[in-house]
Amino acid sequence: MAEFTKGLENLQDAITACQQASSAVATGSAAEALHAQSALATILTSLNEVSDKFFIKTMMSVPPTKACRTEATTVATLVAAQQWASLPAAVDKLDKAAKALVTKAKMDGTTIT
């Protein structure tokens, strides 16, 4: 039986991967690295803001947090390998995943009964 991960664990993994990528990209001098550094700072802020939301504690949060974790891991891997040319597309995917998570975490229009 497959082990299910919780949304908060996925989110923490995504934050950790973003922090690692952010600190590693700070040493890069390529233009892509500089752009990624500012984008990662914004994404980290967004992810940290939703970490205490009720949504993150529900099973509904697993798919969007897993997407964030996957994309953050990809970005961290690219930064570690210094594959700067592939970085902008990966950061864009991570940004989209983070924005989707933030939107869902707000739970607009959701009524809990």
Rosetta constraint file for C-alpha pairs under 8 A:
AtomPair CA 5 CA 9 HARMONIC 6.68 0.50
AtomPair CA 5 CA 10 HARMONIC 6.93 0.50
AtomPair CA 5 CA 62 HARMONIC 7.18 0.50
AtomPair CA 6 CA 10 HARMONIC 6.41 0.50
AtomPair CA 6 CA 57 HARMONIC 7.59 0.50
AtomPair CA 6 CA 59 HARMONIC 7.08 0.50
AtomPair CA 6 CA 61 HARMONIC 7.93 0.50
AtomPair CA 6 CA 62 HARMONIC 6.01 0.50
AtomPair CA 7 CA 11 HARMONIC 6.09 0.50
AtomPair CA 7 CA 56 HARMONIC 5.43 0.50
AtomPair CA 7 CA 57 HARMONIC 6.37 0.50
AtomPair CA 7 CA 58 HARMONIC 7.10 0.50
AtomPair CA 7 CA 59 HARMONIC 6.91 0.50
AtomPair CA 7 CA 61 HARMONIC 5.15 0.50
AtomPair CA 7 CA 62 HARMONIC 4.43 0.50
AtomPair CA 7 CA 63 HARMONIC 7.85 0.50
AtomPair CA 7 CA 65 HARMONIC 5.65 0.50
AtomPair CA 7 CA 66 HARMONIC 7.29 0.50
AtomPair CA 8 CA 12 HARMONIC 6.09 0.50
AtomPair CA 8 CA 51 HARMONIC 7.10 0.50
AtomPair CA 8 CA 56 HARMONIC 5.72 0.50
AtomPair CA 8 CA 57 HARMONIC 6.44 0.50
AtomPair CA 8 CA 65 HARMONIC 7.73 0.50
AtomPair CA 9 CA 13 HARMONIC 6.18 0.50
AtomPair CA 10 CA 14 HARMONIC 6.16 0.50
AtomPair CA 10 CA 62 HARMONIC 7.37 0.50
AtomPair CA 10 CA 65 HARMONIC 5.42 0.50
AtomPair CA 10 CA 66 HARMONIC 5.54 0.50
AtomPair CA 10 CA 68 HARMONIC 7.72 0.50
AtomPair CA 10 CA 69 HARMONIC 5.76 0.50
AtomPair CA 11 CA 15 HARMONIC 6.15 0.50
AtomPair CA 11 CA 47 HARMONIC 7.33 0.50
AtomPair CA 11 CA 51 HARMONIC 7.18 0.50
AtomPair CA 11 CA 65 HARMONIC 5.44 0.50
AtomPair CA 11 CA 66 HARMONIC 7.49 0.50
AtomPair CA 11 CA 68 HARMONIC 7.20 0.50
AtomPair CA 11 CA 69 HARMONIC 6.53 0.50
AtomPair CA 12 CA 16 HARMONIC 6.10 0.50
AtomPair CA 13 CA 17 HARMONIC 6.15 0.50
AtomPair CA 13 CA 69 HARMONIC 6.00 0.50
AtomPair CA 14 CA 18 HARMONIC 6.11 0.50
AtomPair CA 14 CA 65 HARMONIC 7.78 0.50
AtomPair CA 14 CA 68 HARMONIC 5.92 0.50
AtomPair CA 14 CA 69 HARMONIC 4.12 0.50
AtomPair CA 14 CA 70 HARMONIC 7.51 0.50
AtomPair CA 14 CA 72 HARMONIC 5.44 0.50
AtomPair CA 14 CA 73 HARMONIC 7.00 0.50
AtomPair CA 15 CA 19 HARMONIC 6.10 0.50
AtomPair CA 15 CA 44 HARMONIC 6.43 0.50
AtomPair CA 15 CA 47 HARMONIC 6.78 0.50
AtomPair CA 15 CA 48 HARMONIC 7.51 0.50
AtomPair CA 15 CA 69 HARMONIC 7.90 0.50
AtomPair CA 15 CA 72 HARMONIC 7.77 0.50
AtomPair CA 16 CA 20 HARMONIC 6.20 0.50
AtomPair CA 17 CA 21 HARMONIC 6.12 0.50
AtomPair CA 17 CA 69 HARMONIC 7.67 0.50
AtomPair CA 17 CA 72 HARMONIC 5.58 0.50
AtomPair CA 17 CA 73 HARMONIC 5.63 0.50
AtomPair CA 17 CA 75 HARMONIC 7.96 0.50
AtomPair CA 17 CA 76 HARMONIC 5.85 0.50
AtomPair CA 18 CA 22 HARMONIC 5.88 0.50
AtomPair CA 18 CA 40 HARMONIC 6.59 0.50
AtomPair CA 18 CA 44 HARMONIC 6.65 0.50
AtomPair CA 18 CA 72 HARMONIC 5.70 0.50
AtomPair CA 18 CA 73 HARMONIC 7.68 0.50
AtomPair CA 18 CA 75 HARMONIC 7.63 0.50
AtomPair CA 18 CA 76 HARMONIC 6.68 0.50
AtomPair CA 19 CA 23 HARMONIC 6.15 0.50
AtomPair CA 19 CA 44 HARMONIC 7.47 0.50
AtomPair CA 20 CA 24 HARMONIC 6.12 0.50
AtomPair CA 20 CA 76 HARMONIC 6.58 0.50
AtomPair CA 21 CA 25 HARMONIC 5.81 0.50
AtomPair CA 21 CA 40 HARMONIC 7.97 0.50
AtomPair CA 21 CA 75 HARMONIC 6.72 0.50
AtomPair CA 21 CA 76 HARMONIC 4.55 0.50
AtomPair CA 21 CA 77 HARMONIC 7.95 0.50
AtomPair CA 21 CA 79 HARMONIC 6.01 0.50
AtomPair CA 21 CA 80 HARMONIC 7.40 0.50
AtomPair CA 22 CA 26 HARMONIC 6.27 0.50
AtomPair CA 22 CA 36 HARMONIC 7.94 0.50
AtomPair CA 22 CA 37 HARMONIC 5.82 0.50
AtomPair CA 22 CA 40 HARMONIC 6.14 0.50
AtomPair CA 22 CA 41 HARMONIC 7.26 0.50
AtomPair CA 23 CA 27 HARMONIC 7.43 0.50
AtomPair CA 24 CA 28 HARMONIC 7.32 0.50
AtomPair CA 24 CA 79 HARMONIC 6.67 0.50
AtomPair CA 24 CA 80 HARMONIC 6.98 0.50
AtomPair CA 25 CA 33 HARMONIC 5.64 0.50
AtomPair CA 25 CA 34 HARMONIC 7.51 0.50
AtomPair CA 25 CA 36 HARMONIC 7.38 0.50
AtomPair CA 25 CA 37 HARMONIC 6.21 0.50
AtomPair CA 25 CA 79 HARMONIC 6.18 0.50
AtomPair CA 26 CA 33 HARMONIC 7.34 0.50
AtomPair CA 26 CA 34 HARMONIC 7.42 0.50
AtomPair CA 26 CA 37 HARMONIC 6.52 0.50
AtomPair CA 28 CA 33 HARMONIC 5.64 0.50
AtomPair CA 28 CA 34 HARMONIC 7.39 0.50
AtomPair CA 28 CA 82 HARMONIC 7.97 0.50
AtomPair CA 29 CA 33 HARMONIC 6.37 0.50
AtomPair CA 29 CA 34 HARMONIC 6.92 0.50
AtomPair CA 30 CA 34 HARMONIC 6.58 0.50
AtomPair CA 30 CA 84 HARMONIC 6.99 0.50
AtomPair CA 31 CA 35 HARMONIC 6.35 0.50
AtomPair CA 32 CA 36 HARMONIC 6.02 0.50
AtomPair CA 32 CA 84 HARMONIC 5.86 0.50
AtomPair CA 32 CA 85 HARMONIC 7.02 0.50
AtomPair CA 32 CA 87 HARMONIC 6.71 0.50
AtomPair CA 32 CA 88 HARMONIC 6.38 0.50
AtomPair CA 33 CA 37 HARMONIC 6.09 0.50
AtomPair CA 33 CA 84 HARMONIC 6.49 0.50
AtomPair CA 33 CA 87 HARMONIC 7.64 0.50
AtomPair CA 34 CA 38 HARMONIC 6.84 0.50
AtomPair CA 35 CA 39 HARMONIC 6.37 0.50
AtomPair CA 35 CA 88 HARMONIC 7.86 0.50
AtomPair CA 36 CA 40 HARMONIC 5.85 0.50
AtomPair CA 36 CA 87 HARMONIC 7.32 0.50
AtomPair CA 36 CA 88 HARMONIC 6.78 0.50
AtomPair CA 36 CA 91 HARMONIC 6.63 0.50
AtomPair CA 37 CA 41 HARMONIC 6.30 0.50
AtomPair CA 38 CA 42 HARMONIC 6.48 0.50
AtomPair CA 39 CA 43 HARMONIC 6.22 0.50
AtomPair CA 39 CA 91 HARMONIC 7.32 0.50
AtomPair CA 39 CA 95 HARMONIC 7.76 0.50
AtomPair CA 40 CA 44 HARMONIC 5.96 0.50
AtomPair CA 40 CA 91 HARMONIC 7.57 0.50
AtomPair CA 41 CA 45 HARMONIC 6.29 0.50
AtomPair CA 42 CA 46 HARMONIC 6.37 0.50
AtomPair CA 43 CA 47 HARMONIC 6.17 0.50
AtomPair CA 43 CA 94 HARMONIC 7.99 0.50
AtomPair CA 43 CA 95 HARMONIC 6.35 0.50
AtomPair CA 43 CA 98 HARMONIC 6.62 0.50
AtomPair CA 44 CA 48 HARMONIC 6.05 0.50
AtomPair CA 45 CA 49 HARMONIC 6.19 0.50
AtomPair CA 46 CA 50 HARMONIC 6.59 0.50
AtomPair CA 46 CA 98 HARMONIC 7.14 0.50
AtomPair CA 46 CA 99 HARMONIC 7.90 0.50
AtomPair CA 46 CA 102 HARMONIC 7.03 0.50
AtomPair CA 47 CA 51 HARMONIC 6.35 0.50
AtomPair CA 47 CA 98 HARMONIC 6.80 0.50
AtomPair CA 47 CA 102 HARMONIC 7.54 0.50
AtomPair CA 48 CA 52 HARMONIC 7.95 0.50
AtomPair CA 49 CA 53 HARMONIC 7.99 0.50
AtomPair CA 50 CA 56 HARMONIC 7.45 0.50
AtomPair CA 50 CA 102 HARMONIC 6.45 0.50
AtomPair CA 50 CA 105 HARMONIC 6.53 0.50
AtomPair CA 51 CA 56 HARMONIC 6.62 0.50
AtomPair CA 52 CA 56 HARMONIC 7.22 0.50
AtomPair CA 53 CA 57 HARMONIC 7.52 0.50
AtomPair CA 53 CA 105 HARMONIC 6.55 0.50
AtomPair CA 53 CA 106 HARMONIC 7.84 0.50
AtomPair CA 54 CA 58 HARMONIC 7.07 0.50
AtomPair CA 54 CA 105 HARMONIC 7.65 0.50
AtomPair CA 55 CA 60 HARMONIC 7.19 0.50
AtomPair CA 55 CA 61 HARMONIC 6.11 0.50
AtomPair CA 55 CA 104 HARMONIC 7.70 0.50
AtomPair CA 55 CA 105 HARMONIC 5.21 0.50
AtomPair CA 55 CA 106 HARMONIC 7.69 0.50
AtomPair CA 55 CA 107 HARMONIC 7.21 0.50
AtomPair CA 56 CA 60 HARMONIC 7.85 0.50
AtomPair CA 56 CA 61 HARMONIC 5.24 0.50
AtomPair CA 56 CA 62 HARMONIC 7.86 0.50
AtomPair CA 56 CA 105 HARMONIC 6.92 0.50
AtomPair CA 57 CA 61 HARMONIC 7.15 0.50
AtomPair CA 58 CA 62 HARMONIC 7.69 0.50
AtomPair CA 61 CA 65 HARMONIC 5.98 0.50
AtomPair CA 61 CA 101 HARMONIC 7.87 0.50
AtomPair CA 61 CA 105 HARMONIC 7.75 0.50
AtomPair CA 62 CA 66 HARMONIC 5.82 0.50
AtomPair CA 63 CA 67 HARMONIC 6.21 0.50
AtomPair CA 64 CA 68 HARMONIC 6.35 0.50
AtomPair CA 64 CA 97 HARMONIC 6.90 0.50
AtomPair CA 64 CA 100 HARMONIC 7.08 0.50
AtomPair CA 64 CA 101 HARMONIC 5.48 0.50
AtomPair CA 65 CA 69 HARMONIC 6.14 0.50
AtomPair CA 65 CA 101 HARMONIC 6.72 0.50
AtomPair CA 66 CA 70 HARMONIC 6.10 0.50
AtomPair CA 67 CA 71 HARMONIC 6.18 0.50
AtomPair CA 67 CA 97 HARMONIC 6.21 0.50
AtomPair CA 68 CA 72 HARMONIC 5.91 0.50
AtomPair CA 68 CA 94 HARMONIC 6.18 0.50
AtomPair CA 68 CA 97 HARMONIC 5.42 0.50
AtomPair CA 68 CA 98 HARMONIC 6.01 0.50
AtomPair CA 68 CA 101 HARMONIC 7.87 0.50
AtomPair CA 69 CA 73 HARMONIC 6.05 0.50
AtomPair CA 70 CA 74 HARMONIC 6.30 0.50
AtomPair CA 71 CA 75 HARMONIC 6.27 0.50
AtomPair CA 71 CA 90 HARMONIC 6.92 0.50
AtomPair CA 71 CA 91 HARMONIC 7.85 0.50
AtomPair CA 71 CA 93 HARMONIC 6.61 0.50
AtomPair CA 71 CA 94 HARMONIC 5.02 0.50
AtomPair CA 71 CA 97 HARMONIC 7.61 0.50
AtomPair CA 72 CA 76 HARMONIC 6.14 0.50
AtomPair CA 72 CA 94 HARMONIC 6.13 0.50
AtomPair CA 73 CA 77 HARMONIC 6.08 0.50
AtomPair CA 74 CA 78 HARMONIC 6.22 0.50
AtomPair CA 74 CA 90 HARMONIC 6.92 0.50
AtomPair CA 75 CA 79 HARMONIC 6.16 0.50
AtomPair CA 75 CA 87 HARMONIC 6.64 0.50
AtomPair CA 75 CA 90 HARMONIC 5.79 0.50
AtomPair CA 75 CA 91 HARMONIC 6.39 0.50
AtomPair CA 75 CA 94 HARMONIC 7.82 0.50
AtomPair CA 76 CA 80 HARMONIC 6.07 0.50
AtomPair CA 77 CA 81 HARMONIC 6.20 0.50
AtomPair CA 78 CA 82 HARMONIC 5.89 0.50
AtomPair CA 78 CA 83 HARMONIC 5.23 0.50
AtomPair CA 78 CA 84 HARMONIC 7.20 0.50
AtomPair CA 78 CA 86 HARMONIC 7.22 0.50
AtomPair CA 78 CA 87 HARMONIC 6.40 0.50
AtomPair CA 79 CA 83 HARMONIC 6.26 0.50
AtomPair CA 79 CA 84 HARMONIC 7.02 0.50
AtomPair CA 79 CA 87 HARMONIC 7.31 0.50
AtomPair CA 83 CA 87 HARMONIC 6.61 0.50
AtomPair CA 84 CA 88 HARMONIC 7.70 0.50
AtomPair CA 86 CA 90 HARMONIC 6.61 0.50
AtomPair CA 87 CA 91 HARMONIC 6.04 0.50
AtomPair CA 88 CA 92 HARMONIC 6.13 0.50
AtomPair CA 89 CA 93 HARMONIC 6.33 0.50
AtomPair CA 90 CA 94 HARMONIC 6.26 0.50
AtomPair CA 91 CA 95 HARMONIC 6.03 0.50
AtomPair CA 92 CA 96 HARMONIC 6.21 0.50
AtomPair CA 93 CA 97 HARMONIC 6.21 0.50
AtomPair CA 94 CA 98 HARMONIC 6.06 0.50
AtomPair CA 95 CA 99 HARMONIC 6.11 0.50
AtomPair CA 96 CA 100 HARMONIC 6.15 0.50
AtomPair CA 97 CA 101 HARMONIC 6.23 0.50
AtomPair CA 98 CA 102 HARMONIC 6.18 0.50
AtomPair CA 99 CA 103 HARMONIC 6.13 0.50
AtomPair CA 100 CA 104 HARMONIC 6.22 0.50
AtomPair CA 101 CA 105 HARMONIC 5.91 0.50
AtomPair CA 102 CA 106 HARMONIC 6.37 0.50
AtomPair CA 103 CA 107 HARMONIC 7.20 0.50
AtomPair CA 104 CA 108 HARMONIC 7.65 0.50
